[in-house]
């Protein structure tokens, strides 16, 4: 199992626990990490360098390789924007925003960490 797949799995557990405990900002940040690490796992399988790449760059690369759809890309970038709002502006997300981020993270984990 790749290092990124292992960390994605850990962050997914953390995001679920955060949601259960109503720590919505932490849930979104962990969901963001799940998506980033799951995408890195998949891109590494395609021999794409991922070191020091942020989620928008990873998403763009995945689109170029036809690994994700435009729809999935928009969902991922929405989580990225929410994470940035939390991280840089001190925004506290609502429960439904955290639930949505977690749902997208679970979808990405399943899609990109297989194998």
Secondary structure as UniProt FT lines:
FT   HELIX           3..20
FT   TURN            21..22
FT   HELIX           24..45
FT   TURN            46..47
FT   TURN            51..52
FT   HELIX           55..64
FT   TURN            65..66
FT   HELIX           70..89
FT   HELIX           95..112
//
